[in-house]
Amino acid sequence: MSRTGTPPLKPGDTIGIIGGGQLGRMLAMAAARFSLKTIVLEHGKNCPAAQLANYHIQAEYDDVAALKELVASCKLITYEFENIPLETVNFLEENNTLYPNSLALQKSQDRLVEKTFLNSIDIQTAPYQNIETIGDLEEAYHRYDQSGILKTRRFGYDGKGQVRLEKGMNKSALQAALDETTNAPCVLEGLINFQCEISTIVARSTSGEIAVFDPAENVHKDGILRTSSVPANVSGKIIKNAKSIAARIVEALDYVGVMGVEFFVLENDDLIVNEIAPRVHNSGHWTEAACAVSQFEQHIRAIAGWPLGSTKRHSDCTMENLIGSDIERIPEIMSHSNTLLHLYGKEDSREGRKMGHFTTIKPL
């Protein structure tokens, strides 16, 4: 269904959300502020989003009966993660309105396809090579000076599906690296000497209006985002360039909704894109505390056919994820008057699992 055939939503209308994690939960919260209802499709019984949505369809993402129920029950459909079966995506797009569109998912679900797309619109990425065999890996490994990061083309997140290659690895060691990825199709990325990592949150509406939040400077540990700080410690040139690149990406995809774009900042003030995420993004959680309009509200505005909100920041801030046993820090965090705490309603705390986040603000 075309964008032009979809009238703006009005209070009381229903949005379908594919995925029941914390991002879906926060989208449901944002929708509720506008008196919009939400239906979540998620196989988990007591998932974070279902705790706040109006209705939960508990089913797998490729369950045809569940998809038909979802399509019949809402005005439009969005999603909180990108690894949705393409058959599901195609069904939803053929039978309802899907924002962001299937093109965004096709480009972002596969790292090779994503990097090829970015290069095709003159956006720089790390050097990369497709890896399907041990011969491919040996060739690329030596091309990139016996180093690089081997990444599965699909389904990798929070450091999963990644193996760092070191100098001096023989064929047996390289095969072991492939085995760690269960011999899935991969890309080998050449190592980049970068100054820092930043990301920005960009939104594009049904009318083509674009709004970009200030870039955040990100720190990862064990492949998982730990903190996002704004303002990023980068030049004005970098900030302007990051916003411009993000806008170019959503324009090229005829995108509707919020997208996260991750960058590496190089020594010469150049930028390369690490990856894109066609959804609200962990590194944009700071907007909830430091802006009048959060990334979650912005996404709802964009897909609902409404004007986008201001991306202006009223505070400097640092957002920190609560991972695993970090949940035990709650009493100490709650004692700080300048801190917004957000928990995700997850029942079990385990190593590497995001349980919540908190944002400490410093007014401008």
N, C-alpha and C positions, 0 to 999 in steps of 0.2 A: 504494500500500500504506500503510495507516495506521501511525502511530507505535506505537499500542498493540499492533499485530501483529508488531512487530519486537523480538525478544529482545535483550538486551545482547550485545555481541560478547565473544568470549573469545580468549585468545592462540592464534595460528595462523589466525584468520579473516582475510579479505582485504577491503580497502577499495579501491574504484575511485576514481580521481581524474581529472577532466576538466581537461586543461591541463597542460603540461609545463614551466612556468617556475619561477622561484625559489621562489614560494610553494608550488607543488606539491612541490618538492624538500624544503622544510623540513617540510611535512606528512608526507612519507614518512619523514623522519628521526625525527619525533616518534612516528609509528606504530611504527617499528622498535624503539623503546625498550620498547614494551609487547608485543613479539613479534607484532605485527600485520603482515600482508603488504600490499603495495600494488601495484596495476596502474594504469599511467598511459595514458590515451588522448590522443595528441598527434601531429600530422602531422610535426613536426620530428624529424630523425634522431637527433641527439645532444643532445637538450634537457636542461636542468639536472635536471629531476625523474627522467628515465629513467636517469640515472647512478646513482641510489640506490634506485629502486623495484625490486621483484622481477621485474616484467615490463612491457614497453612494447608497447602496440598502436599501431603507427605508421599512422595513418589520419586523415582529415578528421573533423570533429566531427559531420557529417551522414551518415557512411558507415554504412548500415544493418547490413551484415554485421559491421562492427567494433563497433557498439553492441550487437548481439546477443551477440557474444563477451564483451564487458565485462559485460553483465547476467548471463550464465551463470557468470561467473568470480568474482563477489564477493558479499559479504553486503549491502553498501550502497554508495552512490555519493555523492561530494561533488565540489566543484569549486574551482578556484583563481582564476577570473576570471568576470565576470558576462555577457560578451557571447557567450553560447552560443545557437545557434539554438533558438527555442522548440519547434520540431518535435522536436529532440533531447531537450530537457527533458521534454516530454510523454511521449515514448517511454520514457525512463528512469524516470519517475515511475509510469507504468502497469505497468512490468515489473520494477521493483525498488524499493528504498527510496532516496529522494533527499533528502539534507540539505545545505544548507537547501532548503526546498521551492520549487516553481515560482512561488508567489505572490511570494516575495522577489525572484526574477528579473524577473517581470513588472513589479513596481513600480520596480526599480532600473535596468533597461535603458534607460529613456526618461526624460530629465530632466523633461519635462512631466508625465508620469504620476507620477514620484517626488515632485515638489513638490506636486502635487494631493493625493496620498495623505497627505503629511506635514501639509498644511493641514487635511485632513479629520479628523485626530486632534488638532487644536489645537496643532500644532507650527509655529512661525514659520519662514519662509524669507525670502530676499531677494525683493523684488517681481519679478514676471516676466510675460512675455506670450508666447504662442505666435506664431511667425513662420513663415509659409508663402509670403508674397509680399513684393515690395518695398513695397507699400502697407502691409502689416502692420508692416514694419520702420520706415517713415517715421513712422507713428502712434506706435509705442512709443518710438522715439528721442526724439520731442518730449515725450511724456508723462513720460519719465525725465530731463528737463532736458538733452537732447542729450548723453547719455552712456550707458554701460552696457557689458556684455560679451555679445557674441553667441556662443552656444554651440550646437553641433549637439546635437540631442536624443539621439542615439545614438552610441556608439563613441568618445567623447572621453575621453582620459586623459593625464596628465602634460602638460597644457597644449595638447594637440592638439585641433583642432576648435574653437578659441576665437579670437575677434577682439575686441579692445577698441575701442570707439567713442569718438571724441573730439568736442568741441564744434566747431561750424561745418562739419560734413560735409553736402555737398549730396546730391541724389538719386544722382548718378553715383558719389560716394564710398561711399554706403551700398550701392549695387549691387555695387561692387567688394568690399565686406566680405562680402556674400552669396556672391559668386563664390568667395571664399577658402574657404568652407565647402562648395564644389561644389554650392551651392543645395539642400543637404539641409534637411529640416525642422529648425528651430532654436527656441530660446527666447532672448529678450533679457532679461537680468537687470539690474535697476537697481543702480547702484553703492552699496555700503554703507560707511559710515564706521566701521570697526571698529578695535579696539585691538590684537587679535592673533588668530591662528588656533589652535584647539586641536582635539584629537580624543580619543576614548576608544574602547576595545575592550570590547565587551560579549559575553557568552556566555549562551546559554540551552540547557538540556539537554532530553532527551526527556521528563523528568518535570516540566518547567516551572521548574526551578531556574535562577536568574539570578545571574551574577557579573559585576562591572564593574571593570576596571582603572582606576587613576588617570589622569586626562587628561594628555596630553602637549602641550606647546607646540611648534608647528610653524613652520618657516621654509622658504618656497619660493623658488626662483630659476628664472626662465624656465619657470614652470609645473610644475617638478619639485621634489618634497620634498628638501630638503637635510639638515635636522636636525630631530630630535624630542627635546625636553628634558623631564625629569620631576624635580621637580615643576614644573608650569606656574606662571608668575608671575601667578596670578589669585586671586580671593578664595575663601574657603571656600564662599560662596553659589554661585559659579559652578561649583565642583567638584561640589557636591551636585546642582545643577540639571542639569549635563551627564550625570551618572550616571542621574538620574531619567528624563530624556528618552530616553536610549539604551534603558533598560529598557522604557519605554512602546512604543518602536518594535518591539522584538522580540516583545513580548506581542501587539501588534496584528497581527503577521504570523504568529503561531503558529510562530515561528522556532526552528530547532534548529541550533546551531553558533555560530561567532564572527562578529561583524559589526564593521566600523569605521564610526564616526559622526564626521563632520567638522563643526566649529562655527566661526562667527565670534563673537567676544566684543565686545559693543558698549560704548560709554562709560558707559552707565547700569547696567552689570552685567547687562544682558539677554543672552540667547543666541539666535542663529538657526542652524538647521542648513544647512550648505552642501550636503552630499550624504551618502548612505549607501553602503556597500560590503558586499555580502552574502558576506563571505569574510574570511580573515585579511588584515591590512592593513599596508602599509609603515610607518605611524606606530606600529605596535605591536611592531616588531622589538626595541625596547628591553627588552621583557619577558623576552627570552631571556637577558639578562645581569643584570637587576636584580630578578628574581622567581624563586621556587623553581619556579613553574609558568609556562611561556611561553604566549603566545597560541596557538602551534601545538599544544602538548600540550592546552591547554584545548579547542581545536576537536575534537581526537581524542576526548577524554573526553566532550564533549557529544554527538557523533554516535554514539559507541559505546554510549550508554546508561549511562554510568558517572557517579559523583558528580563535580561540578566541583571543580577545585583552588582553593587560596587565591590571591587576587589581591594579597596583601600584598607590598609592595616592601621589599627589604632594603637597597637603595642608591638614592641619587639618581644620575642618569645623563644622558648625551647620546648619542643615536644619530646617526651621520652616514652618508649614502649615499655610496658610491664610484661616481662617474658618469664614464663614458668614460675619459679619460686619468688620472683619479684613481687608477686601478689601480697606477700607478707609485709611489704613496705607501706601498705595502705594507711595504718594509723599515723605514721610519720608524715606521709604526703598530705593527709587531710589536715594536719596542723598548720600548714602554710596558707596564709590568707590570699596570696597572689597566684594560686594554683587551681586549675580546673582538672578534676579527676573524672575519668570515664572508664567504666568497667563494662565488659562485654557479655556477662551472663553465662559464661562457660562453666560447666559443672566440674570439670577435671583440670587441675593444673599439672602440666608436665613440661619437661625440658624442651625448650624451643618453641613453646606454644604462646601466642600473643593473647594475654588475658585482659589487657586494657592499655590505657595510656594516660599520661598526665601532661599538661602544658603549663609551664611557668611563664607568666607575662611580666613585662617591664614597660609600663606606659611610656609613650613617646614624649 
